[in-house]
Amino acid sequence: MTKITQKALSSIKSLPSVWKWSYAGDDLIANVSYDLFTSSKAGGDPEYEIMIWVGALGGAGPISATGSPIATVTLAGNSWKLYNGKNGQMNVFSFVAEKQINSFNGDLMEFVKEVTGKHGMPSSQILTSVGAGTEPFSGSKAKLSVTEYSLSMS
């Protein structure tokens, strides 16, 4: 997780990030994704989660209320399918890249603005944390290698 100053989404201008990665393992079903959590108050329990899947390996799929995308969008120079569903109390928006992106370079605020502007997420939500990593669901010898990673906020 990246330590960030907790700010309302509406007051964040940009979240530029670079992430270069590769994955090795046997019979892997996993994701490689950014994970942004928000709450209606600083330090509060997460209410929304925005996942940005730069990799869906072995048929891994996102949380979805219907199993179908609610939109297909082009953000940060790539095409994404957007899914929505609940995980406990959290409303989860998952952007899944149509093609694996091993070298991501983009502004994560493009994704935030998509869900706040068009899909009902309040821009008054406070960004409480941003992470990047993997969830290996099955397989063995999973190894995520990162050769470059940066994230900043303005």
FENSULSUL-V295796 format. One record per residue. N is the residue number from 1. RES is the residue in three letters. PHI is phi in whole degrees, 0 to 359 (none if undefined). OMEGA is omega in degrees with one decimal (NA if undefined). BURIAL is 1 if it has 24 or more other C-alpha atoms within 12 Angstrom, else 0. Layout:
BEGIN
n=(N,N)
res=(RES,RES)
phi=(PHI,PHI)
omega=(OMEGA,OMEGA)
burial=(BURIAL,BURIAL)
END
This chain:
BEGIN
n=(1,2,3,4,5,6,7,8,9,10,11,12,13,14,15,16,17,18,19,20,21,22,23,24,25,26,27,28,29,30,31,32,33,34,35,36,37,38,39,40,41,42,43,44,45,46,47,48,49,50,51,52,53,54,55,56,57,58,59,60,61,62,63,64,65,66,67,68,69,70,71,72,73,74,75,76,77,78,79,80,81,82,83,84,85,86,87,88,89,90,91,92,93,94,95,96,97,98,99,100,101,102,103,104,105,106,107,108,109,110,111,112,113,114,115,116,117,118,119,120,121,122,123,124,125,126,127,128,129,130,131,132,133,134,135,136,137,138,139,140,141,142,143,144,145,146,147,148,149,150,151,152,153,154)
res=(MET,THR,LYS,ILE,THR,GLN,LYS,ALA,LEU,SER,SER,ILE,LYS,SER,LEU,PRO,SER,VAL,TRP,LYS,TRP,SER,TYR,ALA,GLY,ASP,ASP,LEU,ILE,ALA,ASN,VAL,SER,TYR,ASP,LEU,PHE,THR,SER,SER,LYS,ALA,GLY,GLY,ASP,PRO,GLU,TYR,GLU,ILE,MET,ILE,TRP,VAL,GLY,ALA,LEU,GLY,GLY,ALA,GLY,PRO,ILE,SER,ALA,THR,GLY,SER,PRO,ILE,ALA,THR,VAL,THR,LEU,ALA,GLY,ASN,SER,TRP,LYS,LEU,TYR,ASN,GLY,LYS,ASN,GLY,GLN,MET,ASN,VAL,PHE,SER,PHE,VAL,ALA,GLU,LYS,GLN,ILE,ASN,SER,PHE,ASN,GLY,ASP,LEU,MET,GLU,PHE,VAL,LYS,GLU,VAL,THR,GLY,LYS,HIS,GLY,MET,PRO,SER,SER,GLN,ILE,LEU,THR,SER,VAL,GLY,ALA,GLY,THR,GLU,PRO,PHE,SER,GLY,SER,LYS,ALA,LYS,LEU,SER,VAL,THR,GLU,TYR,SER,LEU,SER,MET,SER)
phi=(none,266,289,226,284,285,224,297,305,295,260,265,278,206,227,292,215,235,213,245,212,215,225,229,158,250,52,282,238,201,243,232,206,278,221,248,246,227,214,281,218,302,75,281,295,299,248,231,228,246,255,237,277,277,210,235,264,65,90,302,229,277,294,207,289,241,85,240,293,268,195,239,227,248,223,51,76,225,266,226,260,258,242,216,190,255,231,64,278,274,267,252,253,237,265,248,298,290,229,305,242,279,224,270,214,192,257,296,294,300,287,299,295,298,281,281,276,232,230,86,281,292,285,281,302,260,287,260,198,227,229,213,175,221,238,278,272,202,115,216,59,294,217,266,249,243,260,204,206,209,208,221,228,222)
omega=(176.5,175.7,179.8,170.4,-177.7,-178.2,172.2,179.9,-177.8,-178.3,179.0,-179.8,-178.0,175.2,-177.4,-178.7,170.3,178.9,176.5,-172.1,170.0,-175.0,176.0,177.8,-178.7,175.6,-174.7,163.2,-172.7,168.9,169.5,-171.3,165.3,-179.7,179.2,179.2,178.7,177.9,177.4,175.8,179.5,-179.8,-178.6,176.4,179.6,176.6,178.0,174.1,173.6,176.4,177.8,-174.9,174.5,176.1,172.8,-173.6,173.4,178.1,176.7,-179.0,-176.7,170.3,-178.3,178.4,-173.7,-174.7,-179.5,177.2,176.2,178.5,168.2,-173.4,172.2,-179.2,178.7,175.8,-178.5,178.0,-175.9,168.5,-178.7,178.2,178.9,177.3,-178.7,170.3,-172.3,-179.6,-174.1,171.9,-172.7,171.3,-179.6,173.0,-178.7,-179.2,179.4,173.6,-179.7,-178.2,-178.5,179.2,-177.8,174.1,-176.9,-178.9,-178.1,177.8,174.6,-179.6,177.8,-178.4,176.5,-175.9,177.3,-177.1,-171.8,-172.1,167.4,176.9,-177.9,178.2,175.4,177.0,-179.1,176.4,-176.1,176.9,174.3,177.3,175.3,-178.4,-175.1,169.1,174.6,-177.1,176.1,-176.7,179.8,178.2,-179.6,178.1,175.5,177.9,-179.6,179.5,176.5,175.9,172.3,177.4,175.2,-178.5,172.0,NA)
burial=(0,0,0,1,0,1,1,1,1,0,0,1,0,0,1,0,1,1,1,1,1,1,1,0,0,0,0,1,1,1,1,1,1,1,1,1,1,1,1,1,0,0,0,0,0,1,1,1,1,1,1,1,1,1,1,1,1,0,0,1,1,1,1,0,0,0,0,0,1,0,0,0,1,0,1,1,0,1,0,1,1,1,1,1,1,0,0,0,0,0,1,1,1,1,1,1,1,1,0,1,1,1,1,1,0,1,1,1,1,1,1,1,1,1,1,0,0,0,0,0,1,1,1,1,1,1,1,1,1,1,1,1,1,1,1,1,0,0,0,0,0,0,0,1,0,0,0,0,0,1,1,0,1,0)
END
